[in-house]
Amino acid sequence: DAGVIQSPRHEVTEMGQEVTLRCKPISGHNSLFWYRQTMMRGLELLIYFNNNVPIDDSGMPEDRFSAKMPNASFSTLKIQPSEPRDSAVYFCASSQGGASGNTIYFGEGSWLTVV
Amino acid sequence: DAKTTQPTSMDCAEGRAANLPCNHSTISGNEYVYWYRQIHSQGPQYIIHGLKNNETNEMASLIITEDRKSSTLILPHATLRDTAVYYCIVRAENAGTASKLTFGTGTRLQVTL
């Protein structure tokens, strides 16, 4: 199994630019999660989907952030416009089913630097 | 989700067992205990999880006390590659929708020669 695949792995962009992070969950998984990790705040859940439907987006920091899941095999996290404080590692994760006994698997992350 | 308490850091000699404790005194009956680790610059890696019974897999063993208020992750023969931050997470069931993981600050395990 290829695991959760994220792209790009690294991105450096200028303040004000649009950033799009992409995620391909593990085949057959129907729950998808976006997390952000910074030194100051640790790992934070931004949003998660179940069967392509957003369940809880209360962790999305502000309107500049948006996430979509147009189909079961693809999700995007978009930041527009980006700001230096958005610099972080963004992780995508997926699980087969939403029950608490189903393991969540993480991708390797997208390292974002906004200058 | 129930809160967890872990030591900030621990050391372990290579080849010895690493025993990482976790307190979760407010855990509910349908909440699982999950352990993940994060090696520098990598994504969180699933280790093991359990509900009531002790569990063992190729990576580790999970010992859950009878009252479920605490647990211990055991790495039987720690190696330098086990140096990482270890997260103990109590995961609540979310009826009808997906159940999330809420990460704390974890335990930084340093394995030394």
HADDOCK unambig.tbl for C-alpha pairs under 7 A between the chains (distance, minus, plus):
assign (segid A and resid 31 and name CA) (segid B and resid 98 and name CA) 6.47 0.50 0.50
assign (segid A and resid 42 and name CA) (segid B and resid 105 and name CA) 6.93 0.50 0.50
assign (segid A and resid 43 and name CA) (segid B and resid 103 and name CA) 6.06 0.50 0.50
assign (segid A and resid 50 and name CA) (segid B and resid 97 and name CA) 6.56 0.50 0.50
assign (segid A and resid 50 and name CA) (segid B and resid 98 and name CA) 5.84 0.50 0.50
assign (segid A and resid 98 and name CA) (segid B and resid 97 and name CA) 5.92 0.50 0.50
assign (segid A and resid 98 and name CA) (segid B and resid 98 and name CA) 3.62 0.50 0.50
assign (segid A and resid 98 and name CA) (segid B and resid 99 and name CA) 5.25 0.50 0.50
assign (segid A and resid 99 and name CA) (segid B and resid 93 and name CA) 6.15 0.50 0.50
assign (segid A and resid 99 and name CA) (segid B and resid 98 and name CA) 6.14 0.50 0.50
assign (segid A and resid 99 and name CA) (segid B and resid 99 and name CA) 5.71 0.50 0.50
assign (segid A and resid 100 and name CA) (segid B and resid 32 and name CA) 6.67 0.50 0.50
assign (segid A and resid 100 and name CA) (segid B and resid 91 and name CA) 6.04 0.50 0.50
assign (segid A and resid 100 and name CA) (segid B and resid 92 and name CA) 6.17 0.50 0.50
assign (segid A and resid 100 and name CA) (segid B and resid 93 and name CA) 5.05 0.50 0.50
assign (segid A and resid 100 and name CA) (segid B and resid 99 and name CA) 5.37 0.50 0.50
assign (segid A and resid 101 and name CA) (segid B and resid 32 and name CA) 6.79 0.50 0.50
assign (segid A and resid 105 and name CA) (segid B and resid 46 and name CA) 6.71 0.50 0.50
assign (segid A and resid 106 and name CA) (segid B and resid 43 and name CA) 5.88 0.50 0.50
assign (segid A and resid 106 and name CA) (segid B and resid 44 and name CA) 6.04 0.50 0.50
assign (segid A and resid 106 and name CA) (segid B and resid 45 and name CA) 6.87 0.50 0.50
assign (segid A and resid 107 and name CA) (segid B and resid 43 and name CA) 5.80 0.50 0.50
assign (segid A and resid 108 and name CA) (segid B and resid 42 and name CA) 5.54 0.50 0.50
assign (segid A and resid 108 and name CA) (segid B and resid 43 and name CA) 4.54 0.50 0.50
assign (segid A and resid 109 and name CA) (segid B and resid 43 and name CA) 6.10 0.50 0.50
